[in-house]
Amino acid sequence: MKASDLLVRCLEAEGVEYVFGVPGEELEDVLFSLRDSSIRYIPVRHEQGAAFMADVHGRLTGDAGVCLATLGPGATNLLTGVADAHLDKSPLVAITGQGGRERLHKESHQALDVVHTFEAVVKWNTQLNDTEIINESVRKAFKLAEYEKPGATHLEFPEDVAAEAVDYEPLPVREKVRRPDPDAASVERAADLLLTAERPIVLAGNGAVRANAADRLRSFVEATDVPVVSTYMGKGAVSDRSAHSLMTLDSGPDGEAEAAMEGADCVVAVGYDIAEHDPKRWNPNADTRVVHVDHEPAEVYQHYNPDVEIVADISRALERLEATVEGTWGTWCADTHEAVLADALETPEDDEPFSVAGVLPYLRDAMADDDVLVSDVGSHKMAIATQFPTFEPNTCIVSNGLASMGIGVPGGVAADLALDSNVVVGTGDGGFLMNAAELETATRLGLGFTVLVFNDDDYGLISEKQREHTGEAFGTGLTNPDFVAFAESFGVDGYRPESWAELETVLDSVVDGDEMALVEVPLGG
């Protein structure tokens, strides 16, 4: 068989279902090898979309998503989505084509040092410059991508190597490497800190949902009555229906969640990545006692310098801590929970103009607990992150490591392929048009999810920040197409409700439907 056949057989051995990509000349052998495999190759409209699809696939399933691009501009177009997976801790394997090795020592058409270019945004990458290293390299790429903390890896495949004859087999895939049980002394020290605290609180981060630790975290907070604040990416680790949940760090009409964090005298940070939220915001004086529970030691930072670090499997660490503490704190933030949740579920008055916050209660009512909301990045993301109650882990997908605009529609494609649940994409007009062409990918695949486009004809989040700083905005205004007509040109049902009652009816109809739908929400009209 050819080396490209071996590469694809290695992907099959890893359990890969989909490869998202854009074809190129240097990928010819790989593409025909994919054609003859059990893997579904999905051509998309832009490499960034392919990487975002692999990113969200990895985040939702725990198995590395795979994206494919050719050399030069194909490879560089992948970078944003690969970097997003890197900072959001999503398992992803990127594969890029390359010209023949005989021309890489000199300036050559479309040839770049892609391996060097990708170094800053992956856990590991290499060029498959010899057929003898293909099976080992693919196994290593997937092992490292999926190992906690997960992230992106990259393989470059020169076209002359892809065409060579080989006589190797994929390496067997073993069980994922598990972290050891927590250190008993560290658990005891953490328990001592908790038992001397009067107002402890849990900060649930990305790792609390990513490492399948949500069930154990829920058990811990039920047993101890400790309240929980989530990061944007930790939403749903503890159900927002629970009296222990204060939703996310910025939730509450008067900043109640952040006030609770600032008032706590001990923070148990579970799977917390400081790339998501700067701890200076909730620990401004760097004097809060912190217990760090994660798969890796804490980053070194003045405002996040934990007193105790339990570096182990998160579920096992919480189980041991729960058994050791044997104390309860009486849900000292119960009133705050009620205020925060009531504010999030409050519907607007009939005469109020459309707003993202106003739409969310209707959207929440239209979605089942295990339906998935994929948020693009922009001003709407802030409302979704802080005011959309989330009841199950990994059902509100927010990018907040790299926080890249344009992830929404590709993320919806990946989510609808991976899950049986209904999928909704929440996006702004700016982020939507960055990868709106992936609507064609969705319709070609026969998918059925809903895209909510919040339209303010502006890069609204930047305008808000400029006005906060200077009192005016510049360089942010946009003009937009007729989004309903735009959707319909792709064969997607388009809606533009004109009242809250009409919006409610539309959402109830489309969210549970089997067809693609786009709902434009004109803001502030």
Sequence and secondary structure as in RCSB ss.txt:
>XXXX:A:sequence
MKASDLLVRCLEAEGVEYVFGVPGEELEDVLFSLRDSSIRYIPVRHEQGAAFMADVHGRLTGDAGVCLATLGPGA
TNLLTGVADAHLDKSPLVAITGQGGRERLHKESHQALDVVHTFEAVVKWNTQLNDTEIINESVRKAFKLAEYEKP
GATHLEFPEDVAAEAVDYEPLPVREKVRRPDPDAASVERAADLLLTAERPIVLAGNGAVRANAADRLRSFVEATD
VPVVSTYMGKGAVSDRSAHSLMTLDSGPDGEAEAAMEGADCVVAVGYDIAEHDPKRWNPNADTRVVHVDHEPAEV
YQHYNPDVEIVADISRALERLEATVEGTWGTWCADTHEAVLADALETPEDDEPFSVAGVLPYLRDAMADDDVLVS
DVGSHKMAIATQFPTFEPNTCIVSNGLASMGIGVPGGVAADLALDSNVVVGTGDGGFLMNAAELETATRLGLGFT
VLVFNDDDYGLISEKQREHTGEAFGTGLTNPDFVAFAESFGVDGYRPESWAELETVLDSVVDGDEMALVEVPLGG
>XXXX:A:secstr
 BHHHHHHHHHHHTT  EEEE   GGGHHHHHHHHTSSSEEEE S HHHHHHHHHHHHHHHSS EEEEE STHHH
HHHHHHHHHHHHHT  EEEEEEE  GGGTTS  TT   HHHHHGGG SEEEE  SGGGHHHHHHHHHHHHHSSS 
 EEEEEEEHHHHTSB                  HHHHHHHHHHHHT SSEEEEE HHHHHTT HHHHHHHHHHH 
  EEE GGGTTSS TTSTTEEEETT STT HHHHHHHH SEEEEES  TTTS GGGT TTS SEEEEEESS    
BTTB  SEEEES HHHHHHHHHHHH      TTHHHHHHHHHHHH    TTS   HHHHHHHHHHHS TT EEEE
 SSHHHHHHHHHS   STTSEEE  SS  TT HHHHHHHHHHH SS EEEEEEHHHHHHSTTHHHHHHHTT   E
EEEEE SB HHHHHHHHHHHSS  S B     HHHHHHHTT EEE   SHHHHHHHHHHHTTSSS EEEEEETT 
